[in-house]
Amino acid sequence: MKTSNPLPLLILMVIFSPLAIDIYLPALPIMASEFSVSLNQMQWSISAFILSMGFGQLISGPMADKYGRKPVAMMGILIYGISSLLAANADNFEFLLAARLLQGLGACAIVVAAFACVRDRYDALRSGMMYSYLNGAICCIPAMAPILGNVLTELFGWRSNFDFMALYAVIAGVIIMLSLTESRPTNTLVSKQLFSVKPYIAVLINPVFLFNSIIVMLSMSIILAYVTSSPAWLMVTLGLDREAFVYWFSINAVLNIIGCVVAPRILVNWGARLTIGTGMVTLIGSGFLMLALRDWQDPTGFMLPIMLSSLGFSMLMGACAGQALCAFGQNAGTASAMLGFIQMSGSALVVFLLQMLPISATDQLSILMLSFIPVYVLWKSAAIKKHIHAEPI
């Protein structure tokens, strides 16, 4: 980077993904009506983006190791911008889904490049801190994007949300093109076959990577389940209007921001083990609280457990990502891609399967939060503890 502090540029890069998810959430009911589909079907546009973003990382990861972080990021920005314009001009639901799948491919390339840049520069502990700061930036988007999206929808219609994404791609793309310098280490391991599965197997069999990536995936599952179910639950089941939905969504996003800003300090002061353990206990407590308030037909009963869970996964996401990637200095792009694949595609699959069950959104979220009980028990097991923690902690 041409600046001594790479964080501002990395923030610009990771914002692409949450912007594509959160800005048009208030417009989902309008879009469903225009395309003559149910609100649940319209939520597929979120799941399609997440799923594509996960699988696309298996392609962009090796490319980032072979060709460098900057070329892959710029390619992703170009795809993201074009697909945003395609979505803005979609005349049927199927075309919109296709555009969203393409947009996910672009976003994943940008995120893989950003995460690889972090691993190129920092050790496990400092990487965890950087990931926490980036997660804090990501969490700013749910606080601001729905407000902006609501205004754009009111003034110019829902399509303007995707026009805005294309505009962001142009502006951020120019800044990144001019300011981002290559960080790929000269000793990066590059497979002769660009899309070989062997590099991924080598990453996947690492027990530290596997355990921490599962924690990241389960945390992401909670976020995805909340994002996809909250419009229907709050605006349809509980009858909130768009302004009230944005209000509650933004309050939780602000709490997310606070959690992600504080998380790096907690990580430094407590160490990775205590931070991760506290995060899991917080999520388990959120699950029990969600069960206790499940019959309270009020947004407070739904959002209180969500807010508590926000503090939990704020402590987990950065710390576990740093632990997962710490052993892969020579193939950070591939390792980042595998982490992203497990996080995005794994969470999309888990949430999709849960949403197929005849249970409410509150029960789905409770199951996800309480799934940390066996993970925590495994994490506390003295017999395997040495195999699931990285150093330094």
C-alpha positions as CSV (number, residue, x, y, z in Angstrom):
1,M,0.0,0.0,0.0
2,K,1.2,3.5,-0.7
3,T,-0.1,4.5,2.8
4,S,1.5,3.2,6.0
5,N,-1.9,2.2,7.3
6,P,-3.7,-0.2,4.9
7,L,-6.9,-0.2,6.9
8,P,-8.8,2.5,4.9
9,L,-8.3,0.8,1.6
10,L,-9.2,-2.6,3.1
11,I,-12.4,-1.1,4.5
12,L,-13.3,0.1,1.0
13,M,-12.8,-3.4,-0.3
14,V,-14.9,-5.3,2.3
15,I,-17.8,-2.9,2.1
16,F,-18.8,-4.2,-1.3
17,S,-20.3,-7.3,0.2
18,P,-22.6,-5.9,2.9
19,L,-23.7,-3.1,0.7
20,A,-25.0,-5.6,-1.8
21,I,-27.0,-7.2,1.0
22,D,-28.3,-4.4,3.2
23,I,-29.1,-1.4,1.0
24,Y,-32.2,-2.9,-0.7
25,L,-33.7,-4.7,2.3
26,P,-36.4,-2.1,2.9
27,A,-37.4,-2.5,-0.8
28,L,-37.9,-6.3,-0.6
29,P,-41.8,-6.1,-0.3
30,I,-42.0,-3.7,-3.2
31,M,-39.7,-5.9,-5.4
32,A,-41.7,-9.0,-4.5
33,S,-44.9,-7.3,-5.5
34,E,-43.4,-6.0,-8.8
35,F,-42.0,-9.4,-9.8
36,S,-45.2,-11.2,-8.6
37,V,-43.3,-13.5,-6.2
38,S,-43.6,-14.1,-2.4
39,L,-41.4,-12.2,0.1
40,N,-39.8,-15.6,0.9
41,Q,-38.9,-16.1,-2.7
42,M,-37.5,-12.5,-2.9
43,Q,-35.2,-13.4,0.0
44,W,-33.6,-15.9,-2.4
45,S,-31.9,-12.9,-4.0
46,I,-29.9,-12.6,-0.7
47,S,-29.2,-16.3,-0.4
48,A,-28.1,-16.5,-4.1
49,F,-25.6,-13.7,-3.6
50,I,-24.2,-15.3,-0.4
51,L,-24.0,-18.8,-2.1
52,S,-22.3,-17.4,-5.2
53,M,-19.9,-15.4,-3.0
54,G,-18.9,-18.6,-1.2
55,F,-18.3,-20.8,-4.2
56,G,-16.6,-18.1,-6.1
57,Q,-13.9,-17.8,-3.5
58,L,-12.6,-21.3,-4.6
59,I,-11.8,-19.7,-7.9
60,S,-10.6,-16.3,-6.8
61,G,-8.4,-17.6,-4.0
62,P,-5.9,-19.5,-6.2
63,M,-6.0,-16.6,-8.7
64,A,-5.0,-14.2,-5.9
65,D,-2.0,-16.4,-5.1
66,K,-1.0,-16.8,-8.7
67,Y,-1.7,-13.3,-10.2
68,G,-1.6,-11.1,-7.1
69,R,-4.1,-9.4,-4.8
70,K,-4.6,-6.2,-6.8
71,P,-5.5,-7.8,-10.2
72,V,-8.1,-10.1,-8.6
73,A,-9.6,-7.2,-6.6
74,M,-9.9,-5.1,-9.7
75,M,-11.5,-7.9,-11.7
76,G,-14.0,-8.4,-8.9
77,I,-14.9,-4.7,-8.8
78,L,-15.5,-4.7,-12.6
79,I,-17.8,-7.8,-12.3
80,Y,-19.6,-6.2,-9.3
81,G,-20.3,-3.0,-11.2
82,I,-21.6,-4.6,-14.3
83,S,-23.8,-7.0,-12.4
84,S,-25.2,-4.2,-10.3
85,L,-26.3,-2.4,-13.5
86,L,-27.8,-5.7,-14.8
87,A,-29.8,-6.1,-11.6
88,A,-31.0,-2.5,-11.8
89,N,-32.4,-3.3,-15.3
90,A,-33.9,-6.7,-14.5
91,D,-37.4,-7.2,-16.0
92,N,-38.1,-10.5,-14.3
93,F,-37.2,-12.4,-11.1
94,E,-35.0,-15.0,-12.8
95,F,-32.9,-12.3,-14.5
96,L,-32.5,-10.6,-11.1
97,L,-31.3,-13.8,-9.5
98,A,-28.8,-14.4,-12.3
99,A,-27.4,-10.8,-11.8
100,R,-27.1,-11.4,-8.1
101,L,-25.2,-14.7,-8.7
102,L,-22.8,-12.7,-10.9
103,Q,-22.6,-9.9,-8.3
104,G,-21.6,-12.5,-5.6
105,L,-18.7,-13.7,-7.8
106,G,-17.4,-10.1,-8.1
107,A,-17.8,-9.4,-4.3
108,C,-16.0,-12.6,-3.4
109,A,-12.9,-11.7,-5.4
110,I,-12.7,-8.4,-3.7
111,V,-13.1,-9.9,-0.2
112,V,-10.5,-12.7,-0.8
113,A,-8.0,-10.1,-1.9
114,A,-8.6,-7.9,1.2
115,F,-8.3,-10.8,3.6
116,A,-5.1,-12.1,1.9
117,C,-3.7,-8.6,2.2
118,V,-4.2,-8.8,5.9
119,R,-2.6,-12.2,6.2
120,D,0.3,-11.0,4.1
121,R,1.2,-8.4,6.7
122,Y,0.3,-9.6,10.1
123,D,0.6,-12.5,12.5
124,A,-2.3,-14.4,14.1
125,L,-3.0,-12.0,16.9
126,R,-2.7,-8.8,14.8
127,S,-4.6,-10.4,12.0
128,G,-7.4,-11.1,14.4
129,M,-7.4,-7.4,15.4
130,M,-7.5,-6.3,11.8
131,Y,-10.3,-8.6,10.9
132,S,-12.2,-7.3,13.9
133,Y,-11.7,-3.7,12.6
134,L,-12.9,-4.8,9.2
135,N,-15.9,-6.5,10.7
136,G,-16.6,-3.2,12.5
137,A,-16.6,-1.4,9.1
138,I,-18.8,-4.1,7.6
139,C,-21.2,-3.7,10.5
140,C,-21.5,0.1,9.7
141,I,-23.3,-0.8,6.5
142,P,-26.4,-2.4,8.1
143,A,-26.7,0.8,10.2
144,M,-26.5,3.2,7.2
145,A,-27.4,1.3,4.0
146,P,-31.0,0.5,4.9
147,I,-31.6,4.2,5.7
148,L,-30.1,5.2,2.4
149,G,-31.9,2.4,0.6
150,N,-35.2,3.6,2.1
151,V,-34.6,7.1,0.8
152,L,-33.6,6.0,-2.6
153,T,-36.6,3.7,-2.9
154,E,-39.0,6.4,-1.8
155,L,-37.5,9.0,-4.3
156,F,-36.4,6.9,-7.3
157,G,-37.7,3.4,-6.9
158,W,-36.0,0.1,-5.8
159,R,-33.8,0.0,-8.9
160,S,-31.8,3.0,-7.7
161,N,-30.3,0.8,-5.0
162,F,-28.5,-1.2,-7.6
163,D,-27.5,1.9,-9.5
164,F,-25.9,3.1,-6.2
165,M,-23.9,-0.1,-6.0
166,A,-22.6,0.4,-9.5
167,L,-21.6,4.0,-8.6
168,Y,-19.8,2.8,-5.5
169,A,-17.9,0.3,-7.7
170,V,-16.7,3.1,-9.9
171,I,-15.6,5.4,-7.1
172,A,-14.1,2.8,-4.8
173,G,-12.5,1.1,-7.8
174,V,-10.7,4.2,-8.9
175,I,-9.3,4.8,-5.4
176,I,-8.2,1.2,-5.0
177,M,-6.6,1.1,-8.5
178,L,-4.6,4.2,-7.7
179,S,-3.7,3.4,-4.1
180,L,-3.4,-0.4,-3.7
181,T,0.0,-1.9,-4.2
182,E,0.7,-5.6,-4.4
183,S,1.3,-7.4,-1.1
184,R,1.7,-11.0,-2.3
185,P,4.9,-12.5,-0.7
186,T,7.5,-13.6,-3.2
187,N,7.6,-17.1,-1.6
188,T,3.8,-17.6,-2.2
189,L,3.1,-21.3,-3.1
190,V,1.4,-21.5,-6.5
191,S,-0.1,-24.7,-7.8
192,K,0.8,-25.6,-11.4
193,Q,-2.9,-26.3,-11.9
194,L,-4.8,-23.1,-11.1
195,F,-8.0,-24.9,-9.9
196,S,-6.4,-28.0,-8.3
197,V,-8.2,-29.3,-5.2
198,K,-4.9,-30.3,-3.5
199,P,-4.1,-26.9,-2.1
200,Y,-7.5,-26.7,-0.5
201,I,-7.2,-30.2,1.0
202,A,-3.9,-29.2,2.6
203,V,-5.7,-26.2,4.2
204,L,-8.7,-28.2,5.2
205,I,-6.9,-30.9,7.0
206,N,-5.3,-28.4,9.4
207,P,-7.3,-28.9,12.7
208,V,-6.8,-25.3,13.8
209,F,-8.1,-24.0,10.5
210,L,-11.0,-26.4,10.4
211,F,-12.2,-25.8,14.0
212,N,-12.0,-22.0,13.8
213,S,-13.6,-21.9,10.3
214,I,-16.6,-23.9,11.6
215,I,-17.1,-21.3,14.4
216,V,-16.9,-18.5,11.8
217,M,-19.5,-20.4,9.6
218,L,-21.9,-20.8,12.5
219,S,-21.6,-17.2,13.4
220,M,-22.2,-16.2,9.8
221,S,-25.3,-18.5,9.8
222,I,-26.8,-16.5,12.6
223,I,-26.1,-13.2,10.7
224,L,-27.6,-14.6,7.5
225,A,-30.6,-16.1,9.1
226,Y,-31.3,-12.8,10.8
227,V,-30.8,-10.7,7.7
228,T,-33.0,-12.9,5.5
229,S,-35.8,-13.5,8.0
230,S,-36.0,-10.1,9.7
231,P,-37.8,-8.3,6.8
232,A,-40.6,-10.9,6.7
233,W,-40.8,-11.3,10.5
234,L,-40.7,-7.6,11.4
235,M,-42.6,-6.1,8.5
236,V,-45.1,-8.9,7.7
237,T,-45.6,-10.9,10.9
238,L,-45.3,-8.0,13.3
239,G,-46.6,-5.4,10.9
240,L,-43.9,-2.8,11.1
241,D,-43.5,-0.2,8.3
242,R,-40.3,0.4,6.5
243,E,-39.2,3.2,8.8
244,A,-39.7,1.1,11.9
245,F,-37.9,-1.8,10.3
246,V,-34.9,0.5,9.5
247,Y,-35.0,1.8,13.1
248,W,-34.6,-1.6,14.7
249,F,-32.2,-2.8,12.1
250,S,-30.0,0.2,12.6
251,I,-30.0,-0.1,16.4
252,N,-28.6,-3.6,16.1
253,A,-26.1,-2.5,13.5
254,V,-24.8,0.3,15.8
255,L,-24.4,-2.3,18.6
256,N,-22.5,-4.4,16.0
257,I,-20.2,-1.5,15.3
258,I,-19.5,-1.0,19.0
259,G,-18.8,-4.7,19.5
260,C,-16.4,-4.9,16.5
261,V,-14.5,-1.8,17.6
262,V,-14.1,-3.1,21.1
263,A,-13.3,-6.7,20.1
264,P,-9.7,-6.0,19.1
265,R,-8.9,-4.5,22.5
266,I,-10.6,-7.5,24.2
267,L,-8.5,-9.8,22.0
268,V,-5.3,-8.1,23.0
269,N,-6.1,-7.9,26.7
270,W,-7.8,-11.3,27.1
271,G,-6.0,-13.4,24.5
272,A,-7.7,-15.5,21.8
273,R,-8.8,-18.4,24.0
274,L,-10.8,-16.3,26.5
275,T,-12.2,-14.0,23.8
276,I,-13.4,-17.0,21.8
277,G,-14.8,-18.8,24.8
278,T,-16.7,-15.7,26.0
279,G,-18.1,-15.1,22.5
280,M,-19.5,-18.7,22.4
281,V,-21.0,-18.4,25.8
282,T,-22.7,-15.1,24.8
283,L,-24.2,-16.8,21.7
284,I,-25.5,-19.7,23.8
285,G,-27.1,-17.2,26.2
286,S,-28.7,-15.5,23.2
287,G,-30.3,-18.7,22.1
288,F,-31.9,-19.4,25.5
289,L,-33.1,-15.8,25.6
290,M,-34.6,-16.2,22.1
291,L,-36.5,-19.3,23.3
292,A,-37.7,-17.5,26.4
293,L,-39.1,-14.5,24.4
294,R,-40.4,-16.5,21.4
295,D,-44.1,-15.9,22.2
296,W,-43.7,-12.2,22.8
297,Q,-45.2,-10.7,19.6
298,D,-43.2,-7.5,19.8
299,P,-40.0,-6.4,18.0
300,T,-38.3,-6.1,21.3
301,G,-38.7,-9.8,22.0
302,F,-37.1,-10.6,18.7
303,M,-34.3,-8.0,18.7
304,L,-33.0,-8.3,22.3
305,P,-31.6,-11.8,21.7
306,I,-30.3,-10.6,18.3
307,M,-28.5,-7.7,19.9
308,L,-26.9,-9.9,22.5
309,S,-25.8,-12.3,19.8
310,S,-24.2,-9.4,18.0
311,L,-21.8,-8.9,20.9
312,G,-21.0,-12.6,20.8
313,F,-20.1,-13.0,17.1
314,S,-18.2,-9.7,17.3
315,M,-15.8,-11.4,19.6
316,L,-15.7,-14.6,17.5
317,M,-15.4,-13.5,13.8
318,G,-12.1,-11.6,13.9
319,A,-10.4,-13.8,16.5
320,C,-11.3,-17.1,14.8
321,A,-10.4,-15.8,11.3
322,G,-7.0,-14.8,12.6
323,Q,-6.5,-18.2,14.3
324,A,-7.7,-20.1,11.2
325,L,-5.3,-18.3,8.8
326,C,-2.2,-18.0,10.9
327,A,-0.4,-21.1,9.6
328,F,-0.8,-20.1,5.9
329,G,1.7,-17.3,5.2
330,Q,2.8,-18.9,1.9
331,N,-0.7,-19.5,0.5
332,A,-2.9,-16.8,2.2
333,G,-5.1,-16.4,-0.9
334,T,-6.0,-20.1,-1.0
335,A,-6.5,-20.3,2.8
336,S,-8.6,-17.1,2.8
337,A,-10.7,-18.5,-0.1
338,M,-11.4,-21.8,1.8
339,L,-12.3,-19.8,4.9
340,G,-14.6,-17.6,2.9
341,F,-16.1,-20.7,1.1
342,I,-16.9,-22.4,4.4
343,Q,-18.2,-19.2,5.9
344,M,-20.4,-18.1,3.0
345,S,-21.5,-21.3,1.3
346,G,-21.7,-23.3,4.5
347,S,-23.8,-20.7,6.2
348,A,-26.0,-20.3,3.2
349,L,-26.6,-24.1,3.0
350,V,-27.3,-24.3,6.8
351,V,-29.8,-21.4,6.7
352,F,-31.5,-22.8,3.5
353,L,-32.0,-26.2,5.2
354,L,-33.3,-24.5,8.3
355,Q,-35.7,-22.3,6.4
356,M,-37.1,-25.5,4.7
357,L,-38.4,-26.7,8.1
358,P,-41.9,-25.7,9.2
359,I,-40.6,-23.6,12.1
360,S,-40.6,-19.9,12.8
361,A,-37.7,-17.5,12.3
362,T,-37.2,-17.3,16.1
363,D,-36.9,-21.1,16.4
364,Q,-34.4,-21.1,13.5
365,L,-32.2,-18.5,15.2
366,S,-32.5,-20.3,18.5
367,I,-31.2,-23.6,16.9
368,L,-28.3,-21.8,15.4
369,M,-27.3,-20.0,18.6
370,L,-27.7,-23.2,20.7
371,S,-25.6,-25.1,18.2
372,F,-22.6,-23.6,19.9
373,I,-23.2,-25.8,23.0
374,P,-21.5,-28.9,21.5
375,V,-18.8,-26.6,19.9
376,Y,-18.1,-25.1,23.3
377,V,-17.9,-28.5,24.9
378,L,-15.5,-29.7,22.3
379,W,-13.5,-26.5,22.6
380,K,-13.1,-27.0,26.4
381,S,-12.1,-30.7,26.0
382,A,-8.6,-31.0,27.4
383,A,-7.9,-34.0,25.2
384,I,-8.1,-32.0,22.0
385,K,-7.4,-28.5,23.2
386,K,-3.9,-28.4,21.9
387,H,-5.1,-29.3,18.4
388,I,-7.7,-26.5,18.0
389,H,-5.8,-23.5,19.2
390,A,-3.2,-21.6,17.2
391,E,-0.2,-19.8,18.6
392,P,0.4,-17.1,19.6
393,I,-2.8,-16.6,21.6
